[in-house]
Amino acid sequence: MHITFFGAAQQVTGSCTLVECNGKYMLVDCGLPQGNDEKEQGINLPFDAASIDYVFLTHAHIDHSGRIPLLVKNGFKGKIFATSATVQLCEIMLADSGHIQMMEAEWKSRKARRAGKKGVQPLYTTEDAHRAMQYFVPCAYEEICPVEEGIKVRFNDAGHLLGSSSIELWLKEGKERRKLVFSGDIGNFDQPLIKDPDYIDAADFVVMESTYGNRIHKKPENAVGNSIPTAVRAQELADIIERTFKRGGNVVIPAFAVGRTQEILYLLRVVIEKRLCPSFRDIPVFVDSPLSVKATHVFAGNLFGYMDEETMELVDKGINPILFPSLVTITDMEGSKALNRRKESCVIISSSGMCEAGRIKHHLKHNLWRSESTVLFSGYQAGGTLGRSILDGARHVTLFGEQIDVCCEVCELHGISGHADQDGLVKWLTSFKKEPRRAFMVHGDKEVAPWFASFVMRTLGIKTYAPKSMDRFDLLDEASLPIAHAPEDVVLPYLRELEEALAELDKHKDNVQVVVDRMHKAGSEKTLEEKRAVRLTNAINRLASDLEYLKIKWGSDAD
């Protein structure tokens, strides 16, 4: 009985773990690596696809499901177990991913041929994606599914996305029995639409995500305690819309097509219904993304059994929680182009969420230079992406070969992350009634996963380890299993580096504050430089706050 970590091992994307039991080979997730992870681990499968008997899929996001069509293309003929909602989302998301693979291959082929080289084949096609769907087996939450003799599985709500799951896997090999729990992506608590994560009470081994294992999410200023009510989130969004519309600009929201777009629509319905923008009763909202539109229809049709109590109360009253009269969905290119010819202010939601591709880039081109508009980020922006550059205060960006000045307001919608922060992860892990034998920390980058493993071992006393790609362990020979590095090897150097960085930033803080004070005294419209000054000051203050939090968590040794 073995476990091998192929993807999202000291990386965030490309989740893929192999479990072996009684000569059977099972994958938990088969995700597509993205960004720097793709460069490090590659996108081809590091095993024989035809040898895999089963796949257990935590949810539909491409970094967890995106290599399933490749698995089938390479010879897989087993069964893929997932919740019904995950199956429906995979049907549209994998086809969309296949389309992207084909377009990228076509672009690379044209470039290669111009250099006198051979063309490039797509990783898989839309046809491969459609063919993969025949192997899916839909499962209900909280029901134990017999897979075969000695193997059982159960899906529990992970609170991350419609249909997302934490997976319980029971294995029997001879007289030995082991229970594995895979957390999947653990959602934030009190998110719009979907339920909070379920707790699981027992496991021998836990494979757990650690995306935000080293941080606490920033909350809206008027939030009280750890809970963020829908009204607080909606008011923050309303305030942004109100001031932008008063300037005569648009609110442009880069959003992930599946999950985040629907959560924003939920909040917008509240803003409009409660008239939280007192100066503007009519708030035109456009969703400009074919995949977002398809996903919204899936969400709208999967309300029962997946949505939280607040959402179901709306449904019982005959209210669709993510649709409203002023919402317009756009799928064709002409409709998308027409948006940027509008004279009236509006809210535009488009993908991709990190601004790396898709129609959002066109909307940015038409709004970044407008001081009256706002670009509102609603999700994680990875390093090296266009979204991260804009959020970090870039003065200029390049779009379609043209340099565009960034003159608009740039801000974030807080408290809407799809991943639990450190407190949420610890809350989920401490729900086990009996301490697991070992917890493997995955789905975190090479700094965060080992850090969180050490943190858990020190504060909770649970033996932990942050595996690297291709690490393989015997689950029956516990003595052979490694444990995390001692906390002082991982955490204390990190805190010292953080202190040094903060000291360097603090040297410039007084100069920045002078600009901020001048802005407050003038009481005039913020200039671009003043906006950057405010963002820099806030960033320094957040860093100082985070450092103090970590030092408290880790004690005086960090001084």
GISUL-V831189 format. One line per field, one symbol per residue. phi: phi as a letter, one per 20 degrees, with the letter a starting at -180 (. if undefined). psi: psi as a letter, one per 30 degrees, with the letter a starting at -180 (. if undefined). A space follows every 50 residues. Layout:
phi: ???
psi: ???
//
This chain:
phi: .cccdecldlbedmgacdddblmddcddmbeefcmffffedmdffebeff efebcddfaegffddfdfffgfgepfceddeafgffffffgeffffffff gfffffffffffffemdffdefgadfffffffffefcfcefmdfdfeagn ccbbdcfemdbgnfbedececccmeeccddcdfmeeffemffmeffgfec ebaecddcfbgdfdbdffdggefdmeedfgfffffffffffgffffendd dddfbffdofgffffgffffgffelfdfecfecfccddagfgffffffgf ecffndefffffffffendefccbgeecdcdeffffffgedfeefbdddb defdmebnfgffffgecgfefeecddecbfdfgnefgffffengebcdcl mdfdfedffcbceemcfedfegffffgffffffcgffbceeclbffefgf ffgfffffedmefcbdfdgnfccefedffeffcffggffdefgfffffff fffffffefffffgffffffffmegfefffffffffffffffffffffff fffdnfgff
psi: jlkkjelhjhlelhkjkkkkkhgkkkkjlilkklbfeeeeflflkgljef fkelkjkelfkfffffgeeeeeegfkgbkjklleeeeeeeeeeeeeeeee eeeeeeeeeeeeefgglllkklelleeeeeeffffkjkllkgkkjkeakg klkkkkkfgelkflkkkkjkkkjbfkkkkkkjfajkllkhlldlllklkk fkkekkjklgehfglkkklkegkkafkjleeeeeeeeeeeeeeeeefgll jkjkkkejdeeeeeeeeeeeeeefhfiffjejjkkkjijeeeeeeeeeef ghekfflleeefeeefggkkfgklegkkkkfleeeeefegfkflklkkkl llfggflafeeeeeeffefjfflkjjkglkjlkfleeeeeeggkfklkkh gkkkkjflkklkjlggkfkkaeeeeeeeegfkekklekkkjahklfeeee eeeeeeeeefgkklkjllkgkkkjffifffkllllkeffeeeeeeeeeee eeeeefefeeeeeeeeeeeeeeglkkleeeeeeeeeeeeeeeeeeeeeee eeegafff.
//
